Amino acid sequence: MKRNSRLSLALHTLGHMAGDPERTRTSADIAEHAGTNPVVVRRVLGKLREAGLLTSEKGHAGGWRLARAPEQITLADVYLALDESLVATGATEQVPSCSVEHVLQRKVSSVLEEIELNLIERLAATTIAEVRDTEGVAHT
């Protein structure tokens, strides 16, 4: 997974939050730790808030916290909240004029849709708590 992707940032942040679910973290603290900009953090975590995975409070003592226990948040929840796909669907609005290309396009699209569904199913089998508790993970 690309280190600078929104999914990577979200999973990394939630993994750390799972270590101390009651702690509130600021966008600036998260950004510094992740090596990115606080605006990027707010955009990504805002999507997780909209999905009910995080809560946020404004103000001096504000910040981000888990809205649910780490055992109740799956990797699929995070993936779907961000509304991005790791699988290029190849969907196009134009119907090819070549019949061979049309059949190939339909077949490849069908395979890619199946891969996307399988990916989501596999991500749903792992929670943030399980990732956090994986042997060998540094708990910082």
Contacts in CASP RR format, 6 or more apart in sequence:
PFRMAT RR
TARGET T0000
AUTHOR 0000-0000-0000
METHOD contacts of the structure
MODEL  1
MKRNSRLSLALHTLGHMAGDPERTRTSADIAEHAGTNPVVVRRVLGKLRE
AGLLTSEKGHAGGWRLARAPEQITLADVYLALDESLVATGATEQVPSCSV
EHVLQRKVSSVLEEIELNLIERLAATTIAEVRDTEGVAHT
1 7 0 8 1.000
1 8 0 8 1.000
2 8 0 8 1.000
4 36 0 8 1.000
6 43 0 8 1.000
6 44 0 8 1.000
6 47 0 8 1.000
6 82 0 8 1.000
6 84 0 8 1.000
7 78 0 8 1.000
7 79 0 8 1.000
7 82 0 8 1.000
7 84 0 8 1.000
7 86 0 8 1.000
9 34 0 8 1.000
9 36 0 8 1.000
9 40 0 8 1.000
9 41 0 8 1.000
9 44 0 8 1.000
10 44 0 8 1.000
10 45 0 8 1.000
10 47 0 8 1.000
10 48 0 8 1.000
10 78 0 8 1.000
10 81 0 8 1.000
10 82 0 8 1.000
11 75 0 8 1.000
11 78 0 8 1.000
11 128 0 8 1.000
11 131 0 8 1.000
12 34 0 8 1.000
13 25 0 8 1.000
13 30 0 8 1.000
13 34 0 8 1.000
13 41 0 8 1.000
13 44 0 8 1.000
13 45 0 8 1.000
13 64 0 8 1.000
14 48 0 8 1.000
14 53 0 8 1.000
14 66 0 8 1.000
14 70 0 8 1.000
14 73 0 8 1.000
14 78 0 8 1.000
14 128 0 8 1.000
15 70 0 8 1.000
15 128 0 8 1.000
15 131 0 8 1.000
15 132 0 8 1.000
16 25 0 8 1.000
16 33 0 8 1.000
16 140 0 8 1.000
17 23 0 8 1.000
17 25 0 8 1.000
17 64 0 8 1.000
17 65 0 8 1.000
17 66 0 8 1.000
17 70 0 8 1.000
17 128 0 8 1.000
18 66 0 8 1.000
18 70 0 8 1.000
18 128 0 8 1.000
18 129 0 8 1.000
18 131 0 8 1.000
18 132 0 8 1.000
19 70 0 8 1.000
19 132 0 8 1.000
19 139 0 8 1.000
21 65 0 8 1.000
21 66 0 8 1.000
21 69 0 8 1.000
21 70 0 8 1.000
22 65 0 8 1.000
23 65 0 8 1.000
24 57 0 8 1.000
24 61 0 8 1.000
24 62 0 8 1.000
24 63 0 8 1.000
24 64 0 8 1.000
24 65 0 8 1.000
25 63 0 8 1.000
25 64 0 8 1.000
25 65 0 8 1.000
26 62 0 8 1.000
26 63 0 8 1.000
26 64 0 8 1.000
27 38 0 8 1.000
27 39 0 8 1.000
27 41 0 8 1.000
27 42 0 8 1.000
27 45 0 8 1.000
27 63 0 8 1.000
27 64 0 8 1.000
28 38 0 8 1.000
30 38 0 8 1.000
30 41 0 8 1.000
30 45 0 8 1.000
30 64 0 8 1.000
31 37 0 8 1.000
31 38 0 8 1.000
31 40 0 8 1.000
31 41 0 8 1.000
34 41 0 8 1.000
44 82 0 8 1.000
45 54 0 8 1.000
45 56 0 8 1.000
45 64 0 8 1.000
46 54 0 8 1.000
46 56 0 8 1.000
47 81 0 8 1.000
47 82 0 8 1.000
47 83 0 8 1.000
48 54 0 8 1.000
48 78 0 8 1.000
48 81 0 8 1.000
48 82 0 8 1.000
49 55 0 8 1.000
49 56 0 8 1.000
49 64 0 8 1.000
49 67 0 8 1.000
50 81 0 8 1.000
51 77 0 8 1.000
51 80 0 8 1.000
51 81 0 8 1.000
52 67 0 8 1.000
52 68 0 8 1.000
52 81 0 8 1.000
53 66 0 8 1.000
53 67 0 8 1.000
53 68 0 8 1.000
53 73 0 8 1.000
53 77 0 8 1.000
53 78 0 8 1.000
53 81 0 8 1.000
54 64 0 8 1.000
54 65 0 8 1.000
54 66 0 8 1.000
54 67 0 8 1.000
55 64 0 8 1.000
55 65 0 8 1.000
55 66 0 8 1.000
55 67 0 8 1.000
56 62 0 8 1.000
56 63 0 8 1.000
56 64 0 8 1.000
56 65 0 8 1.000
57 63 0 8 1.000
66 73 0 8 1.000
69 129 0 8 1.000
70 127 0 8 1.000
70 128 0 8 1.000
70 129 0 8 1.000
70 132 0 8 1.000
71 127 0 8 1.000
71 128 0 8 1.000
71 129 0 8 1.000
72 127 0 8 1.000
73 127 0 8 1.000
73 128 0 8 1.000
73 129 0 8 1.000
74 123 0 8 1.000
74 124 0 8 1.000
74 125 0 8 1.000
74 126 0 8 1.000
74 127 0 8 1.000
74 128 0 8 1.000
75 123 0 8 1.000
75 124 0 8 1.000
75 126 0 8 1.000
75 127 0 8 1.000
75 128 0 8 1.000
75 131 0 8 1.000
76 120 0 8 1.000
76 121 0 8 1.000
76 123 0 8 1.000
76 124 0 8 1.000
77 124 0 8 1.000
78 123 0 8 1.000
78 128 0 8 1.000
79 86 0 8 1.000
79 119 0 8 1.000
79 120 0 8 1.000
79 123 0 8 1.000
80 120 0 8 1.000
85 116 0 8 1.000
86 119 0 8 1.000
87 112 0 8 1.000
87 115 0 8 1.000
87 116 0 8 1.000
87 119 0 8 1.000
88 112 0 8 1.000
89 109 0 8 1.000
89 112 0 8 1.000
89 113 0 8 1.000
89 116 0 8 1.000
90 105 0 8 1.000
90 108 0 8 1.000
90 109 0 8 1.000
90 112 0 8 1.000
91 109 0 8 1.000
92 105 0 8 1.000
95 102 0 8 1.000
96 102 0 8 1.000
96 105 0 8 1.000
131 137 0 8 1.000
132 139 0 8 1.000
END
